[in-house]
Amino acid sequence: KEMTKRKKNILLIIFIFPITIIIGMLYFVKLGGYFILNKAETGVYINDIKNSPELPNRFYEIYNIIYPDALDNNAWEHFLNKTLEKNDSPCACEKVISISWYPLHTKTSEVILLTSLTEDYASQKECLRYYASKFVFPNKIIGVRNAAVQYFHKQIYFLSDSEFTELILIMKNPFIYNKKRYPNRVRADINNILKKLHNS
């Protein structure tokens, strides 16, 4: 009986120990960002995201064509999709970290923890809005609104579907989607995305 009881206790410990470790890791990921930023820094940071200027609905619609489900998934779902190679849709809240905290917090562990913190307060859509307002386009043009004026001589709300698409593709990869260097590739990809948009 004593041996049986001891075996049960050992099995219980073997079963509980990994579960405790996993739960501890999840709590660390969830709360770790609060040890990186203090309360004041967190408040200013989240306030900047929340108060970033709104984007036209068409921008989000086209973004969702280029990156399916990107605005519906959370950071964990993005991570799993990349790990399983389901798609390469970026996590907007992760992108925000590179814009807001470079070069202070660039370690992978810091990015993960700060992304989790960001998602406690902001949606993927709000993160994208902020990221688009801070993204540095070629020729040091800051933000998608300024890019609309510089590239197309229009305010962002008056852009065509093709122009929205081009801006989002530049945000995806400014080198590959350089219209002056690769006009045929840029035009072909824009046309392909517009077909998907109009068939959706």
VEXZA-337746 format. One record per residue (C-alpha): x, y, z; residue in one letter; residue number from 1. Coordinates in nm, 3 decimals, m for minus. Layout:
BEGIN
+---------+---------+---------+---------+-----+
:       x :       y :       z : residuo : num :
+---------+---------+---------+---------+-----+
:       X :       Y :       Z :       A : NUM :
...
+---------+---------+---------+---------+-----+
END
This chain:
BEGIN
+---------+---------+---------+---------+-----+
:       x :       y :       z : residuo : num :
+---------+---------+---------+---------+-----+
:   0.000 :   0.000 :   0.000 :       K :   1 :
:   0.283 :   0.233 :   0.094 :       E :   2 :
:   0.454 :   0.170 :  m0.242 :       M :   3 :
:   0.130 :   0.224 :  m0.430 :       T :   4 :
:   0.070 :   0.552 :  m0.250 :       K :   5 :
:   0.425 :   0.664 :  m0.322 :       R :   6 :
:   0.387 :   0.578 :  m0.691 :       K :   7 :
:   0.064 :   0.775 :  m0.705 :       K :   8 :
:   0.235 :   1.076 :  m0.550 :       N :   9 :
:   0.524 :   1.052 :  m0.796 :       I :  10 :
:   0.285 :   1.026 :  m1.091 :       L :  11 :
:   0.088 :   1.321 :  m0.956 :       L :  12 :
:   0.403 :   1.530 :  m0.930 :       I :  13 :
:   0.512 :   1.427 :  m1.281 :       I :  14 :
:   0.168 :   1.528 :  m1.412 :       F :  15 :
:   0.133 :   1.855 :  m1.219 :       I :  16 :
:   0.489 :   1.986 :  m1.268 :       F :  17 :
:   0.475 :   2.047 :  m1.647 :       P :  18 :
:   0.126 :   2.194 :  m1.618 :       I :  19 :
:   0.252 :   2.436 :  m1.351 :       T :  20 :
:   0.544 :   2.533 :  m1.575 :       I :  21 :
:   0.314 :   2.596 :  m1.873 :       I :  22 :
:   0.071 :   2.804 :  m1.665 :       I :  23 :
:   0.364 :   3.000 :  m1.523 :       G :  24 :
:   0.497 :   3.071 :  m1.871 :       M :  25 :
:   0.156 :   3.186 :  m1.991 :       L :  26 :
:   0.124 :   3.422 :  m1.697 :       Y :  27 :
:   0.473 :   3.552 :  m1.764 :       F :  28 :
:   0.389 :   3.625 :  m2.129 :       V :  29 :
:   0.063 :   3.788 :  m2.024 :       K :  30 :
:   0.211 :   4.007 :  m1.750 :       L :  31 :
:   0.578 :   4.037 :  m1.848 :       G :  32 :
:   0.530 :   4.353 :  m2.051 :       G :  33 :
:   0.430 :   4.538 :  m1.736 :       Y :  34 :
:   0.780 :   4.478 :  m1.598 :       F :  35 :
:   0.936 :   4.630 :  m1.910 :       I :  36 :
:   0.729 :   4.948 :  m1.917 :       L :  37 :
:   0.625 :   5.138 :  m1.609 :       N :  38 :
:   0.270 :   5.264 :  m1.559 :       K :  39 :
:   0.339 :   5.610 :  m1.702 :       A :  40 :
:   0.514 :   5.473 :  m2.011 :       E :  41 :
:   0.232 :   5.226 :  m2.070 :       T :  42 :
:  m0.028 :   5.502 :  m2.040 :       G :  43 :
:   0.144 :   5.731 :  m2.292 :       V :  44 :
:   0.212 :   5.444 :  m2.532 :       Y :  45 :
:  m0.144 :   5.309 :  m2.533 :       I :  46 :
:  m0.287 :   5.662 :  m2.553 :       N :  47 :
:  m0.082 :   5.725 :  m2.868 :       D :  48 :
:  m0.221 :   5.409 :  m3.027 :       I :  49 :
:  m0.580 :   5.486 :  m2.931 :       K :  50 :
:  m0.559 :   5.844 :  m3.059 :       N :  51 :
:  m0.397 :   5.767 :  m3.393 :       S :  52 :
:  m0.600 :   5.905 :  m3.686 :       P :  53 :
:  m0.867 :   5.683 :  m3.837 :       E :  54 :
:  m0.820 :   5.527 :  m4.180 :       L :  55 :
:  m1.080 :   5.489 :  m4.456 :       P :  56 :
:  m1.274 :   5.160 :  m4.447 :       N :  57 :
:  m1.146 :   5.079 :  m4.794 :       R :  58 :
:  m0.791 :   5.072 :  m4.659 :       F :  59 :
:  m0.888 :   4.796 :  m4.414 :       Y :  60 :
:  m1.081 :   4.604 :  m4.680 :       E :  61 :
:  m0.786 :   4.597 :  m4.916 :       I :  62 :
:  m0.547 :   4.519 :  m4.630 :       Y :  63 :
:  m0.761 :   4.214 :  m4.552 :       N :  64 :
:  m0.737 :   4.099 :  m4.914 :       I :  65 :
:  m0.357 :   4.122 :  m4.903 :       I :  66 :
:  m0.342 :   3.973 :  m4.552 :       Y :  67 :
:  m0.644 :   3.744 :  m4.500 :       P :  68 :
:  m0.776 :   3.743 :  m4.141 :       D :  69 :
:  m0.489 :   3.965 :  m4.026 :       A :  70 :
:  m0.719 :   4.200 :  m3.838 :       L :  71 :
:  m0.931 :   3.921 :  m3.689 :       D :  72 :
:  m0.649 :   3.711 :  m3.543 :       N :  73 :
:  m0.469 :   3.789 :  m3.219 :       N :  74 :
:  m0.094 :   3.763 :  m3.168 :       A :  75 :
:  m0.111 :   3.395 :  m3.066 :       W :  76 :
:  m0.309 :   3.305 :  m3.379 :       E :  77 :
:  m0.059 :   3.496 :  m3.594 :       H :  78 :
:   0.226 :   3.308 :  m3.427 :       F :  79 :
:   0.058 :   2.970 :  m3.486 :       L :  80 :
:  m0.022 :   3.052 :  m3.849 :       N :  81 :
:   0.341 :   3.145 :  m3.914 :       K :  82 :
:   0.468 :   2.838 :  m3.730 :       T :  83 :
:   0.236 :   2.611 :  m3.928 :       L :  84 :
:   0.308 :   2.811 :  m4.246 :       E :  85 :
:  m0.061 :   2.875 :  m4.305 :       K :  86 :
:  m0.003 :   3.236 :  m4.406 :       N :  87 :
:   0.239 :   3.523 :  m4.356 :       D :  88 :
:  m0.012 :   3.784 :  m4.238 :       S :  89 :
:   0.167 :   4.017 :  m3.997 :       P :  90 :
:   0.049 :   4.093 :  m3.645 :       C :  91 :
:  m0.014 :   4.468 :  m3.646 :       A :  92 :
:   0.039 :   4.493 :  m3.270 :       C :  93 :
:   0.379 :   4.330 :  m3.309 :       E :  94 :
:   0.464 :   4.577 :  m3.587 :       K :  95 :
:   0.381 :   4.860 :  m3.348 :       V :  96 :
:   0.662 :   4.748 :  m3.116 :       I :  97 :
:   0.925 :   4.797 :  m3.387 :       S :  98 :
:   0.790 :   5.145 :  m3.459 :       I :  99 :
:   0.749 :   5.255 :  m3.097 :       S : 100 :
:   1.032 :   5.094 :  m2.905 :       W : 101 :
:   1.327 :   5.059 :  m3.143 :       Y : 102 :
:   1.610 :   5.046 :  m3.038 :       P : 103 :
:   1.522 :   5.019 :  m2.667 :       L : 104 :
:   1.328 :   4.693 :  m2.676 :       H : 105 :
:   1.425 :   4.477 :  m2.972 :       T : 106 :
:   1.493 :   4.138 :  m2.815 :       K : 107 :
:   1.251 :   3.867 :  m2.925 :       T : 108 :
:   1.139 :   3.811 :  m2.566 :       S : 109 :
:   1.070 :   4.183 :  m2.519 :       E : 110 :
:   0.873 :   4.203 :  m2.844 :       V : 111 :
:   0.656 :   3.906 :  m2.740 :       I : 112 :
:   0.586 :   4.051 :  m2.395 :       L : 113 :
:   0.513 :   4.401 :  m2.525 :       L : 114 :
:   0.287 :   4.265 :  m2.798 :       T : 115 :
:   0.086 :   4.084 :  m2.531 :       S : 116 :
:   0.065 :   4.404 :  m2.325 :       L : 117 :
:  m0.045 :   4.602 :  m2.631 :       T : 118 :
:  m0.326 :   4.356 :  m2.704 :       E : 119 :
:  m0.459 :   4.405 :  m2.350 :       D : 120 :
:  m0.564 :   4.755 :  m2.458 :       Y : 121 :
:  m0.572 :   4.777 :  m2.838 :       A : 122 :
:  m0.721 :   4.578 :  m3.124 :       S : 123 :
:  m0.531 :   4.471 :  m3.435 :       Q : 124 :
:  m0.721 :   4.740 :  m3.624 :       K : 125 :
:  m0.611 :   5.012 :  m3.381 :       E : 126 :
:  m0.253 :   4.886 :  m3.399 :       C : 127 :
:  m0.261 :   4.895 :  m3.780 :       L : 128 :
:  m0.396 :   5.250 :  m3.768 :       R : 129 :
:  m0.106 :   5.357 :  m3.548 :       Y : 130 :
:   0.153 :   5.164 :  m3.748 :       Y : 131 :
:   0.031 :   5.319 :  m4.075 :       A : 132 :
:   0.057 :   5.666 :  m3.922 :       S : 133 :
:   0.420 :   5.609 :  m3.821 :       K : 134 :
:   0.552 :   5.394 :  m4.106 :       F : 135 :
:   0.846 :   5.554 :  m4.288 :       V : 136 :
:   0.792 :   5.534 :  m4.663 :       F : 137 :
:   1.074 :   5.583 :  m4.916 :       P : 138 :
:   1.224 :   5.934 :  m4.921 :       N : 139 :
:   1.156 :   5.961 :  m4.544 :       K : 140 :
:   0.784 :   6.022 :  m4.587 :       I : 141 :
:   0.629 :   5.952 :  m4.247 :       I : 142 :
:   0.280 :   5.805 :  m4.235 :       G : 143 :
:   0.031 :   5.683 :  m4.490 :       V : 144 :
:  m0.149 :   6.018 :  m4.505 :       R : 145 :
:   0.163 :   6.206 :  m4.606 :       N : 146 :
:   0.246 :   5.928 :  m4.853 :       A : 147 :
:  m0.096 :   5.970 :  m5.018 :       A : 148 :
:  m0.029 :   6.342 :  m5.069 :       V : 149 :
:   0.329 :   6.295 :  m5.188 :       Q : 150 :
:   0.265 :   6.005 :  m5.426 :       Y : 151 :
:  m0.084 :   6.080 :  m5.556 :       F : 152 :
:  m0.144 :   6.448 :  m5.465 :       H : 153 :
:  m0.462 :   6.353 :  m5.281 :       K : 154 :
:  m0.590 :   6.330 :  m4.927 :       Q : 155 :
:  m0.617 :   5.968 :  m4.819 :       I : 156 :
:  m0.998 :   5.961 :  m4.829 :       Y : 157 :
:  m0.993 :   6.034 :  m5.203 :       F : 158 :
:  m0.756 :   5.755 :  m5.309 :       L : 159 :
:  m0.862 :   5.493 :  m5.561 :       S : 160 :
:  m0.851 :   5.121 :  m5.484 :       D : 161 :
:  m0.535 :   5.093 :  m5.691 :       S : 162 :
:  m0.367 :   5.371 :  m5.494 :       E : 163 :
:  m0.465 :   5.221 :  m5.158 :       F : 164 :
:  m0.325 :   4.890 :  m5.274 :       T : 165 :
:   0.002 :   5.043 :  m5.381 :       E : 166 :
:   0.052 :   5.211 :  m5.043 :       L : 167 :
:  m0.017 :   4.889 :  m4.854 :       I : 168 :
:   0.224 :   4.699 :  m5.078 :       L : 169 :
:   0.494 :   4.958 :  m5.015 :       I : 170 :
:   0.434 :   4.908 :  m4.642 :       M : 171 :
:   0.474 :   4.535 :  m4.702 :       K : 172 :
:   0.810 :   4.573 :  m4.877 :       N : 173 :
:   0.935 :   4.914 :  m4.999 :       P : 174 :
:   1.214 :   4.759 :  m5.206 :       F : 175 :
:   1.013 :   4.495 :  m5.393 :       I : 176 :
:   0.723 :   4.734 :  m5.455 :       Y : 177 :
:   0.929 :   5.020 :  m5.588 :       N : 178 :
:   0.728 :   5.131 :  m5.891 :       K : 179 :
:   1.022 :   5.301 :  m6.057 :       K : 180 :
:   1.243 :   4.992 :  m6.038 :       R : 181 :
:   0.983 :   4.722 :  m6.092 :       Y : 182 :
:   0.682 :   4.879 :  m6.266 :       P : 183 :
:   0.561 :   4.553 :  m6.425 :       N : 184 :
:   0.573 :   4.357 :  m6.100 :       R : 185 :
:   0.396 :   4.633 :  m5.905 :       V : 186 :
:   0.122 :   4.670 :  m6.165 :       R : 187 :
:   0.071 :   4.293 :  m6.193 :       A : 188 :
:   0.038 :   4.250 :  m5.816 :       D : 189 :
:  m0.198 :   4.546 :  m5.785 :       I : 190 :
:  m0.420 :   4.406 :  m6.062 :       N : 191 :
:  m0.422 :   4.064 :  m5.898 :       N : 192 :
:  m0.526 :   4.211 :  m5.562 :       I : 193 :
:  m0.796 :   4.425 :  m5.723 :       L : 194 :
:  m0.941 :   4.115 :  m5.892 :       K : 195 :
:  m0.963 :   3.941 :  m5.556 :       K : 196 :
:  m1.119 :   4.253 :  m5.405 :       L : 197 :
:  m1.389 :   4.283 :  m5.667 :       H : 198 :
:  m1.465 :   3.909 :  m5.650 :       N : 199 :
:  m1.492 :   3.906 :  m5.272 :       S : 200 :
+---------+---------+---------+---------+-----+
END
